[in-house]
Amino acid sequence: MSPKSGPAETGYVPAFDGLRAIACLTVFLANFHHALGMNLKGRIGPFDLTYFAESGVGVVLFMVLSGCLLSGPFWQLVRKERQRVNWQSFALKRALRMVPPYYACLVVLLIGSGESHSSTDVIVHFLFVNNLWETSFYSFSQQFWTIGMFVQFYCLLPPLLAGVRRVTHGAGTAAAILIGIATGAYLLHLGLMLTRDRWVVWPVTVLASPNGYVIGHSTLAHLPHFVLGVAGGYFLAALRNTTAVAKGVRAALCELSFWASFLGLMLLASVPAADALQLPYGRYLFPWMPVLATLAIVTLPGARLASALLGVGPLRWLGIISYGVYIYHVTCMEATMRLSRAASFDPSTMRLEFGIVSFALTVLVAAASYVLLERPILRWSRLRDQQATA
């Protein structure tokens, strides 16, 4: 696929890579904050850097963006722009995209970290269910629990959309049903949290504890964010198919909507007072952050200035390798910290230098992973699809 191909020909939007870059930068900042012992501080008026680092805004963007883009074939089916969705091909592509870099990082950690892990701990990580067991939740790397969560989302997506398709063939009705499912998922999570002292008993306590991460940070707790993104795919498709007469009005509205929602998202992620807006036991300022993220993603392709800014070369390249950045950045931080201490440098007093070196190492490793591992696999996958349809 040519980098210069526009949405009309390929459905590829370069600005989405720029948005991925921003998301992975915020995730890097969060774990940089953790690596420094939660001592990253900075404040300008109401904007608090510590709060921003802990807001999870990058994870929200990744969840919503994944739901929005991966549901594209389903919305094409509902809109009668294609005859069927090949879910087997979807599963293979997701596996080829997710598994190799993740497994590579796991193997490196097993061999080079010097830490011992039980066989069960290793197995649950390789099976992407480490977020379902309390002792494995953070055992390998801080961000790996979200990898398991994303894989579980991708496993849920085909049956979810197949079920919606059985209920309705109308695109608008399908979107409304999905918004209802997102609401229901939140209410179910709320109910489980409010009653966890009653139902988290043996044998559940073998895997989880009432106040642990498995329940509070469960896949169900984040499912509303992902499903809102899936529903957003309907609006993304609808905006892309407006008539030529409406394009001028659409562009102006999209530009205004994108900047209002994106800046609102950054504001919520930066201001501690925003905590008061979150629904009880909602994750990442639910529902406001995922709703604003959905609106920003849906309107981005039609926002010319925003698309131009987010589509610039360096930001796009960082977005293209963003999965590698996401996978490897904590490991690269830990390696940088070990090397710094071995050379008698204290990262806690040389924060800027530690951040620059660890980020540069992360980008180098992610780029090498993309060029040597991910891109060849993706090319093979595209060639396979072309041969299958020839």
Secondary structure, 3 states (H helix, E strand, C coil): CCCCCCHHHHCCCHHHHHHHHHHHHHHHHHHHHHHCCCCCCCEECCEEHHHHHHCCHHHHHHHHHHHHHHCHHHHHHHCCCCCCCCHHHHHHHHHHHHHHHHHHHHHHHHHHCCCCCCHHHHHHHHCCCHHHCHHHCCCCCCCHHHHHHHHHHHHHHHHHHHHHHHHCCCHHHHHHHHHHHHHHHHHHHHHHHHCHHHHCCCCHHHCCCCCCHHHHCCHHHHHHHHHHHHHHHHHHHHHHCCCHHHHHHHHHHHHHHHHHHHHHHHHHHHCHHHHHHCCCCCCCCCCHHHHHHHHHHHHHHHCHHHHHHHCCHHHHHHHHCHHHHHHHHHHHHHHHHHHHHHCCCCCCCCHHHHHHHHHHHHHHHHHHHHHHHHHHHHHHHHHHHHHHHC
